[in-house]
Amino acid sequence: MICDDIAAFAAALPPMRGIAGLDFGTKTIGVAVADRLLQSATPLETIRRKKFTQDAERLLQIAAERELAGLVLGLPVNMDGSEGPRCQSTRAFARNLSRLTDLPIAFWDERLSTVAAERALLEADTSRRRRAEVIDHVAAGFILQGALDRIRHLRQEQ
């Protein structure tokens, strides 16, 4: 099920189950996971993309192993707010993935998430080589943390 907005996604989540954030790229998929209280995002791994079936299989394996309740995909919106080919590709991936799982899927505006991840890694004095290895799943962590903060805010309003 693809949720139109983060509020619908939050409403679809069962209690005490984590979620994953995904930084979907052309060559890799960065994966981050949240704890069961949906408080904090932790970068997990970077999946080297192969074919859709293999990529989806690995994502669903992570979801099953960690008993995740949903997936948040970073949506690469242009700086002016428009959606280009990368957004279309991300939405197509989500549609295809939703055919394989009942997990709710939401999108989160990922503008500047990679920039924030790069800045954090630089501040941590991470080597260039190590940054290249971890940038995607660190960016997924930023995407997921943004969604978690919004979900927490929505729940406080109720």
CYANA upper distance limits for C-alpha pairs under 8 A (distance plus 0.5 A):
  1 MET  CA     98 SER  CA      6.29
  1 MET  CA    102 ASP  CA      6.65
  1 MET  CA    103 LEU  CA      6.98
  1 MET  CA    104 PRO  CA      5.29
  1 MET  CA    105 ILE  CA      6.57
  2 ILE  CA     94 ALA  CA      7.97
  2 ILE  CA     95 ARG  CA      7.93
  2 ILE  CA     98 SER  CA      7.38
  2 ILE  CA    104 PRO  CA      6.29
  2 ILE  CA    105 ILE  CA      5.21
  2 ILE  CA    106 ALA  CA      6.48
  3 CYS  CA      8 ALA  CA      6.34
  3 CYS  CA      9 PHE  CA      5.92
  3 CYS  CA    104 PRO  CA      7.12
  3 CYS  CA    105 ILE  CA      6.45
  3 CYS  CA    106 ALA  CA      5.73
  3 CYS  CA    107 PHE  CA      8.40
  4 ASP  CA      8 ALA  CA      7.25
  4 ASP  CA      9 PHE  CA      8.25
  4 ASP  CA    106 ALA  CA      7.54
  5 ASP  CA      9 PHE  CA      6.93
  5 ASP  CA    106 ALA  CA      7.17
  5 ASP  CA    107 PHE  CA      7.84
  6 ILE  CA     10 ALA  CA      6.51
  6 ILE  CA    106 ALA  CA      6.83
  6 ILE  CA    107 PHE  CA      7.93
  6 ILE  CA    108 TRP  CA      8.28
  6 ILE  CA    147 ALA  CA      7.91
  6 ILE  CA    150 ARG  CA      8.22
  6 ILE  CA    151 ILE  CA      7.62
  7 ALA  CA     11 ALA  CA      6.72
  7 ALA  CA    151 ILE  CA      7.58
  7 ALA  CA    154 LEU  CA      7.52
  8 ALA  CA     12 ALA  CA      6.81
  9 PHE  CA     13 LEU  CA      7.11
  9 PHE  CA    104 PRO  CA      6.94
  9 PHE  CA    105 ILE  CA      7.57
  9 PHE  CA    106 ALA  CA      6.62
 10 ALA  CA    151 ILE  CA      6.61
 12 ALA  CA    104 PRO  CA      7.34
 13 LEU  CA     17 ARG  CA      8.28
 13 LEU  CA     69 ALA  CA      6.54
 13 LEU  CA     70 GLY  CA      7.41
 13 LEU  CA    104 PRO  CA      8.11
 14 PRO  CA     69 ALA  CA      7.23
 15 PRO  CA     36 ARG  CA      8.46
 16 MET  CA     36 ARG  CA      5.24
 16 MET  CA     37 LEU  CA      6.37
 17 ARG  CA     35 ASP  CA      7.95
 17 ARG  CA     36 ARG  CA      5.00
 17 ARG  CA     37 LEU  CA      7.69
 17 ARG  CA     38 LEU  CA      8.35
 17 ARG  CA     67 GLU  CA      7.16
 17 ARG  CA     68 LEU  CA      6.20
 17 ARG  CA     69 ALA  CA      6.05
 18 GLY  CA     33 VAL  CA      7.43
 18 GLY  CA     34 ALA  CA      5.63
 18 GLY  CA     35 ASP  CA      5.57
 18 GLY  CA     36 ARG  CA      4.79
 18 GLY  CA     37 LEU  CA      7.54
 18 GLY  CA     38 LEU  CA      6.66
 18 GLY  CA     66 ARG  CA      8.15
 18 GLY  CA     67 GLU  CA      7.60
 18 GLY  CA     68 LEU  CA      5.36
 18 GLY  CA     69 ALA  CA      6.37
 18 GLY  CA     70 GLY  CA      8.01
 19 ILE  CA     33 VAL  CA      6.35
 19 ILE  CA     34 ALA  CA      5.89
 19 ILE  CA     35 ASP  CA      8.03
 19 ILE  CA     36 ARG  CA      8.35
 19 ILE  CA     38 LEU  CA      7.98
 19 ILE  CA     68 LEU  CA      5.50
 19 ILE  CA     69 ALA  CA      5.91
 19 ILE  CA     70 GLY  CA      5.38
 19 ILE  CA     71 LEU  CA      6.23
 19 ILE  CA     72 VAL  CA      8.01
 20 ALA  CA     31 VAL  CA      7.25
 20 ALA  CA     32 ALA  CA      6.05
 20 ALA  CA     33 VAL  CA      4.81
 20 ALA  CA     34 ALA  CA      6.68
 20 ALA  CA     63 ALA  CA      8.11
 20 ALA  CA     68 LEU  CA      7.51
 20 ALA  CA     70 GLY  CA      7.01
 20 ALA  CA     71 LEU  CA      5.40
 20 ALA  CA     72 VAL  CA      6.61
 20 ALA  CA    144 LEU  CA      7.47
 21 GLY  CA     31 VAL  CA      6.31
 21 GLY  CA     32 ALA  CA      5.58
 21 GLY  CA     33 VAL  CA      6.65
 21 GLY  CA     71 LEU  CA      6.39
 21 GLY  CA     72 VAL  CA      5.15
 21 GLY  CA     73 LEU  CA      6.38
 21 GLY  CA     74 GLY  CA      7.80
 21 GLY  CA    140 ALA  CA      5.96
 21 GLY  CA    141 GLY  CA      7.13
 21 GLY  CA    143 ILE  CA      6.85
 21 GLY  CA    144 LEU  CA      5.12
 22 LEU  CA     29 ILE  CA      6.88
 22 LEU  CA     30 GLY  CA      5.98
 22 LEU  CA     31 VAL  CA      5.36
 22 LEU  CA     32 ALA  CA      7.05
 22 LEU  CA     71 LEU  CA      7.83
 22 LEU  CA     72 VAL  CA      6.60
 22 LEU  CA     73 LEU  CA      5.28
 22 LEU  CA     74 GLY  CA      6.47
 22 LEU  CA    137 HIS  CA      8.23
 22 LEU  CA    140 ALA  CA      5.63
 22 LEU  CA    143 ILE  CA      7.98
 22 LEU  CA    144 LEU  CA      8.05
 23 ASP  CA     29 ILE  CA      5.95
 23 ASP  CA     30 GLY  CA      5.20
 23 ASP  CA     31 VAL  CA      7.07
 23 ASP  CA     73 LEU  CA      6.88
 23 ASP  CA     74 GLY  CA      5.84
 23 ASP  CA    136 ASP  CA      6.81
 23 ASP  CA    137 HIS  CA      7.46
 23 ASP  CA    139 ALA  CA      6.96
 23 ASP  CA    140 ALA  CA      5.23
 23 ASP  CA    143 ILE  CA      7.88
 24 PHE  CA     28 THR  CA      7.14
 24 PHE  CA     29 ILE  CA      5.12
 24 PHE  CA     30 GLY  CA      7.02
 24 PHE  CA     73 LEU  CA      7.45
 24 PHE  CA     74 GLY  CA      7.18
 24 PHE  CA     90 THR  CA      7.24
 25 GLY  CA     29 ILE  CA      6.19
 26 THR  CA     49 ARG  CA      7.95
 27 LYS  CA     48 ARG  CA      6.66
 27 LYS  CA     49 ARG  CA      5.76
 28 THR  CA     46 THR  CA      6.92
 28 THR  CA     47 ILE  CA      5.94
 28 THR  CA     48 ARG  CA      5.07
 28 THR  CA     49 ARG  CA      5.50
 28 THR  CA    136 ASP  CA      7.87
 29 ILE  CA     46 THR  CA      6.12
 29 ILE  CA     47 ILE  CA      5.54
 29 ILE  CA     48 ARG  CA      7.13
 29 ILE  CA     49 ARG  CA      7.26
 29 ILE  CA    136 ASP  CA      7.30
 29 ILE  CA    137 HIS  CA      8.04
 30 GLY  CA     44 LEU  CA      8.37
 30 GLY  CA     45 GLU  CA      6.64
 30 GLY  CA     46 THR  CA      4.91
 30 GLY  CA     47 ILE  CA      6.81
 30 GLY  CA    135 ILE  CA      8.43
 30 GLY  CA    136 ASP  CA      4.88
 30 GLY  CA    137 HIS  CA      4.34
 30 GLY  CA    138 VAL  CA      7.83
 30 GLY  CA    139 ALA  CA      7.58
 30 GLY  CA    140 ALA  CA      5.93
 31 VAL  CA     43 PRO  CA      6.79
 31 VAL  CA     44 LEU  CA      6.03
 31 VAL  CA     45 GLU  CA      5.82
 31 VAL  CA     46 THR  CA      6.44
 31 VAL  CA     47 ILE  CA      8.05
 31 VAL  CA    136 ASP  CA      8.05
 31 VAL  CA    137 HIS  CA      5.45
 31 VAL  CA    140 ALA  CA      6.08
 31 VAL  CA    141 GLY  CA      7.92
 32 ALA  CA     41 ALA  CA      6.82
 32 ALA  CA     42 THR  CA      5.84
 32 ALA  CA     43 PRO  CA      4.55
 32 ALA  CA     44 LEU  CA      5.31
 32 ALA  CA     45 GLU  CA      7.48
 32 ALA  CA    137 HIS  CA      6.38
 32 ALA  CA    138 VAL  CA      7.85
 32 ALA  CA    140 ALA  CA      5.85
 32 ALA  CA    141 GLY  CA      5.51
 32 ALA  CA    144 LEU  CA      7.42
 33 VAL  CA     41 ALA  CA      6.00
 33 VAL  CA     42 THR  CA      5.86
 33 VAL  CA     43 PRO  CA      6.95
 33 VAL  CA     44 LEU  CA      7.02
 33 VAL  CA    141 GLY  CA      7.90
 33 VAL  CA    144 LEU  CA      8.04
 34 ALA  CA     38 LEU  CA      6.11
 34 ALA  CA     39 GLN  CA      7.41
 34 ALA  CA     40 SER  CA      6.02
 34 ALA  CA     41 ALA  CA      4.94
 34 ALA  CA     42 THR  CA      6.69
 34 ALA  CA    144 LEU  CA      8.05
 35 ASP  CA     39 GLN  CA      6.95
 35 ASP  CA     40 SER  CA      6.74
 35 ASP  CA     41 ALA  CA      7.52
 38 LEU  CA    148 LEU  CA      6.59
 38 LEU  CA    152 ARG  CA      8.28
 39 GLN  CA    148 LEU  CA      6.99
 39 GLN  CA    149 ASP  CA      8.14
 39 GLN  CA    152 ARG  CA      8.30
 40 SER  CA    145 GLN  CA      6.79
 40 SER  CA    148 LEU  CA      7.71
 41 ALA  CA    141 GLY  CA      5.88
 41 ALA  CA    142 PHE  CA      8.09
 41 ALA  CA    144 LEU  CA      6.49
 41 ALA  CA    145 GLN  CA      5.80
 41 ALA  CA    148 LEU  CA      8.31
 42 THR  CA    138 VAL  CA      8.48
 42 THR  CA    141 GLY  CA      6.26
 43 PRO  CA    137 HIS  CA      5.58
 43 PRO  CA    138 VAL  CA      5.71
 43 PRO  CA    140 ALA  CA      7.17
 43 PRO  CA    141 GLY  CA      5.58
 44 LEU  CA    137 HIS  CA      6.72
 45 GLU  CA    134 VAL  CA      8.11
 45 GLU  CA    137 HIS  CA      6.07
 46 THR  CA    133 GLU  CA      8.43
 46 THR  CA    134 VAL  CA      7.62
 46 THR  CA    136 ASP  CA      6.73
 46 THR  CA    137 HIS  CA      6.02
 47 ILE  CA     55 ASP  CA      7.92
 47 ILE  CA     58 ARG  CA      8.49
 49 ARG  CA     54 GLN  CA      8.50
 49 ARG  CA     55 ASP  CA      6.54
 50 LYS  CA     54 GLN  CA      6.96
 50 LYS  CA     55 ASP  CA      6.95
 51 LYS  CA     55 ASP  CA      6.64
 52 PHE  CA     56 ALA  CA      6.39
 53 THR  CA     57 GLU  CA      6.44
 54 GLN  CA     58 ARG  CA      6.79
 55 ASP  CA     59 LEU  CA      6.84
 56 ALA  CA     60 LEU  CA      6.54
 56 ALA  CA     97 LEU  CA      7.01
 57 GLU  CA     61 GLN  CA      6.51
 58 ARG  CA     62 ILE  CA      6.77
 59 LEU  CA     63 ALA  CA      6.75
 60 LEU  CA     64 ALA  CA      6.56
 60 LEU  CA    101 THR  CA      8.34
 61 GLN  CA     65 GLU  CA      6.56
 62 ILE  CA     66 ARG  CA      6.57
 63 ALA  CA     67 GLU  CA      6.16
 63 ALA  CA     68 LEU  CA      5.33
 63 ALA  CA     69 ALA  CA      8.16
 64 ALA  CA     68 LEU  CA      7.00
 69 ALA  CA    103 LEU  CA      6.62
 69 ALA  CA    104 PRO  CA      7.85
 70 GLY  CA    103 LEU  CA      5.51
 70 GLY  CA    104 PRO  CA      5.44
 70 GLY  CA    105 ILE  CA      6.40
 71 LEU  CA    103 LEU  CA      7.54
 71 LEU  CA    104 PRO  CA      6.92
 71 LEU  CA    105 ILE  CA      5.33
 71 LEU  CA    106 ALA  CA      6.88
 72 VAL  CA    105 ILE  CA      6.28
 72 VAL  CA    106 ALA  CA      5.29
 72 VAL  CA    107 PHE  CA      5.99
 72 VAL  CA    108 TRP  CA      7.06
 72 VAL  CA    144 LEU  CA      7.24
 72 VAL  CA    147 ALA  CA      8.11
 73 LEU  CA     90 THR  CA      8.20
 73 LEU  CA     94 ALA  CA      8.34
 73 LEU  CA    105 ILE  CA      7.80
 73 LEU  CA    106 ALA  CA      6.67
 73 LEU  CA    107 PHE  CA      5.33
 73 LEU  CA    108 TRP  CA      6.61
 73 LEU  CA    143 ILE  CA      8.44
 74 GLY  CA    107 PHE  CA      6.25
 74 GLY  CA    108 TRP  CA      5.38
 74 GLY  CA    109 ASP  CA      6.35
 74 GLY  CA    110 GLU  CA      5.45
 74 GLY  CA    140 ALA  CA      7.93
 74 GLY  CA    143 ILE  CA      6.54
 75 LEU  CA     87 CYS  CA      6.38
 75 LEU  CA     90 THR  CA      7.19
 75 LEU  CA    107 PHE  CA      6.29
 75 LEU  CA    108 TRP  CA      6.05
 75 LEU  CA    109 ASP  CA      5.45
 75 LEU  CA    110 GLU  CA      5.93
 75 LEU  CA    111 ARG  CA      8.37
 76 PRO  CA     83 GLU  CA      8.09
 76 PRO  CA     86 ARG  CA      6.88
 76 PRO  CA     87 CYS  CA      6.07
 76 PRO  CA    109 ASP  CA      6.94
 76 PRO  CA    110 GLU  CA      5.98
 76 PRO  CA    111 ARG  CA      6.65
 77 VAL  CA     81 GLY  CA      6.30
 77 VAL  CA     82 SER  CA      6.56
 77 VAL  CA     83 GLU  CA      5.69
 77 VAL  CA     84 GLY  CA      7.63
 77 VAL  CA     87 CYS  CA      6.94
 77 VAL  CA    109 ASP  CA      6.80
 77 VAL  CA    110 GLU  CA      7.46
 77 VAL  CA    111 ARG  CA      6.76
 78 ASN  CA     82 SER  CA      5.84
 78 ASN  CA     83 GLU  CA      6.48
 78 ASN  CA     84 GLY  CA      7.44
 78 ASN  CA    111 ARG  CA      7.80
 79 MET  CA    111 ARG  CA      7.45
 83 GLU  CA     87 CYS  CA      6.10
 83 GLU  CA     88 GLN  CA      7.90
 84 GLY  CA     88 GLN  CA      7.07
 85 PRO  CA     89 SER  CA      6.68
 86 ARG  CA     90 THR  CA      6.68
 87 CYS  CA     91 ARG  CA      6.60
 88 GLN  CA     92 ALA  CA      6.60
 89 SER  CA     93 PHE  CA      6.69
 90 THR  CA     94 ALA  CA      6.77
 91 ARG  CA     95 ARG  CA      6.70
 92 ALA  CA     96 ASN  CA      6.70
 93 PHE  CA     97 LEU  CA      6.53
 94 ALA  CA     98 SER  CA      6.45
 94 ALA  CA    105 ILE  CA      7.69
 95 ARG  CA     99 ARG  CA      7.19
 96 ASN  CA    100 LEU  CA      7.70
 97 LEU  CA    101 THR  CA      7.14
 98 SER  CA    102 ASP  CA      7.20
 98 SER  CA    103 LEU  CA      7.89
 98 SER  CA    104 PRO  CA      8.36
 98 SER  CA    105 ILE  CA      7.86
108 TRP  CA    143 ILE  CA      7.24
108 TRP  CA    146 GLY  CA      8.37
108 TRP  CA    147 ALA  CA      7.06
109 ASP  CA    143 ILE  CA      8.17
110 GLU  CA    143 ILE  CA      6.38
112 LEU  CA    116 ALA  CA      6.62
113 SER  CA    117 ALA  CA      6.61
113 SER  CA    139 ALA  CA      5.92
113 SER  CA    140 ALA  CA      8.29
113 SER  CA    142 PHE  CA      6.34
113 SER  CA    143 ILE  CA      6.82
114 THR  CA    118 GLU  CA      6.49
114 THR  CA    135 ILE  CA      7.66
114 THR  CA    136 ASP  CA      7.95
114 THR  CA    138 VAL  CA      8.49
114 THR  CA    139 ALA  CA      5.53
115 VAL  CA    119 ARG  CA      6.64
116 ALA  CA    120 ALA  CA      6.66
116 ALA  CA    139 ALA  CA      7.95
116 ALA  CA    142 PHE  CA      8.04
117 ALA  CA    121 LEU  CA      6.68
117 ALA  CA    135 ILE  CA      6.96
117 ALA  CA    138 VAL  CA      6.26
117 ALA  CA    139 ALA  CA      5.66
117 ALA  CA    142 PHE  CA      7.48
118 GLU  CA    122 LEU  CA      6.63
118 GLU  CA    131 ARG  CA      7.93
118 GLU  CA    135 ILE  CA      7.17
119 ARG  CA    123 GLU  CA      6.65
120 ALA  CA    124 ALA  CA      6.74
121 LEU  CA    125 ASP  CA      6.88
121 LEU  CA    126 THR  CA      5.94
121 LEU  CA    131 ARG  CA      7.08
122 LEU  CA    126 THR  CA      6.21
122 LEU  CA    127 SER  CA      8.49
126 THR  CA    130 ARG  CA      6.79
126 THR  CA    131 ARG  CA      6.63
127 SER  CA    131 ARG  CA      6.58
128 ARG  CA    132 ALA  CA      6.80
129 ARG  CA    133 GLU  CA      7.04
130 ARG  CA    134 VAL  CA      6.83
131 ARG  CA    135 ILE  CA      5.95
134 VAL  CA    138 VAL  CA      6.57
135 ILE  CA    139 ALA  CA      6.47
136 ASP  CA    140 ALA  CA      6.71
137 HIS  CA    141 GLY  CA      6.73
138 VAL  CA    142 PHE  CA      7.09
139 ALA  CA    143 ILE  CA      6.82
140 ALA  CA    144 LEU  CA      6.54
141 GLY  CA    145 GLN  CA      6.45
142 PHE  CA    146 GLY  CA      6.74
143 ILE  CA    147 ALA  CA      7.05
144 LEU  CA    148 LEU  CA      6.59
145 GLN  CA    149 ASP  CA      6.58
146 GLY  CA    150 ARG  CA      6.87
147 ALA  CA    151 ILE  CA      6.66
148 LEU  CA    152 ARG  CA      6.58
149 ASP  CA    153 HIS  CA      6.70
150 ARG  CA    154 LEU  CA      6.66
151 ILE  CA    155 ARG  CA      6.71
152 ARG  CA    156 GLN  CA      6.76
153 HIS  CA    157 GLU  CA      6.96
154 LEU  CA    158 GLN  CA      7.29
